[in-house]
C-alpha cells in the first residue's frame, strides 16, 4: 500500500506546520512535509510539494485563500483541510500537539 503524503502549511513555517510534521512523522503509512506560505517563510512552499501531496492541511482559512489565489491550478484534485488553529502556540507546545492529534489524527486513520 502506498503511503499517504500529507503537506502541512502555516504562515512562516516556524511553529505550527513544523510541529505537525514532527507529530505525524512516524505514523504508519504516512509521509509528511511542511512549508510556509509567507514570502519570508523559513521553508517557502514549492510547486513540487503541491504535486507530491495527497492531502494539504492548512492551519487557518487565510492560508487556504492564499494557497488558492497563488496555486489554484495546482490544487485541482487535491484534498485540502483547514484546521482553524490560530498562531498562538510555540513549537511543540503540548496544547498544540493535542490539538493536532485531535484534528488531524482522524483524517489519517
C-alpha positions in Angstrom: 0.0 0.0 0.0 1.3 3.4 -1.0 1.8 5.8 1.9 -0.4 8.9 2.1 1.5 12.1 1.6 0.4 14.9 3.9 1.6 18.5 3.5 1.2 20.9 6.5 1.2 24.6 5.8 1.2 27.7 8.0 2.4 31.2 7.5 6.1 31.3 8.2 7.0 27.6 8.8 8.3 28.2 12.3 5.8 26.9 14.8 2.6 25.1 13.7 3.4 23.3 10.5 6.9 22.1 11.7 5.2 20.8 14.9 2.5 19.0 12.8 5.2 17.4 10.6 7.1 16.3 13.7 4.0 14.9 15.4 2.9 12.8 12.4 6.4 11.9 11.0 6.4 8.4 12.4 2.8 7.4 11.8 2.4 4.2 9.8 1.7 4.6 6.1 2.1 8.4 6.3 4.7 10.6 4.7 4.8 14.3 5.8 6.3 17.5 4.7 5.7 21.1 5.7 6.2 24.7 4.5 5.2 28.3 4.9 3.1 30.5 2.7 4.6 33.8 3.6 7.3 35.4 1.4 9.7 35.3 4.4 8.9 31.7 5.5 11.7 29.6 6.8 10.9 27.0 4.2 8.7 28.5 1.5 6.2 26.3 -0.3 7.4 24.9 -3.6 5.4 23.7 -6.5 7.0 20.2 -6.1 5.5 19.9 -2.7 2.0 20.6 -4.0 2.5 17.9 -6.8 3.8 15.5 -4.1 0.9 15.9 -1.6 -2.2 13.8 -1.4 -3.6 15.8 1.5 -2.9 19.5 2.1 -3.5 20.7 5.7 -3.6 24.5 6.4 -3.8 26.0 9.8 -6.2 28.9 9.1 -8.7 30.0 6.5 -6.4 32.9 5.2 -3.9 30.2 4.4 -6.5 28.4 2.2 -7.3 31.6 0.4 -3.7 32.5 -0.2 -2.9 29.0 -1.4 -5.9 29.0 -3.8 -5.0 32.5 -5.1 -1.4 31.6 -5.8 -1.6 28.0 -6.8 -5.2 27.3 -7.8 -4.5 25.3 -10.9 -2.1 23.0 -9.0 -4.7 22.2 -6.4 -7.2 20.5 -8.8 -8.0 17.1 -7.4 -6.2 17.7 -4.1 -7.9 17.4 -0.8 -7.4 20.4 1.4 -8.4 20.7 5.1 -8.3 23.8 7.3 -7.7 23.1 11.0 -8.6 26.6 12.3 -5.6 26.6 14.7 -4.5 30.2 15.4 -0.9 31.4 15.6 -0.6 31.5 19.3 1.3 28.3 20.1 5.1 27.7 20.5 6.8 24.9 18.6 5.9 21.5 20.1 3.8 23.2 22.8 1.7 20.4 24.4 -1.6 22.2 23.7 -0.7 22.5 20.1 0.3 18.8 19.9 -3.0 17.8 21.5 -5.0 20.0 19.0 -3.2 18.5 16.1 -3.7 14.9 17.3 -7.4 15.6 17.8 -8.0 17.4 14.5 -5.6 15.6 12.1 -5.5 12.1 13.7 -9.0 11.1 12.4 -8.1 12.3 8.9 -5.1 9.9 8.8 -6.8 6.8 10.1 
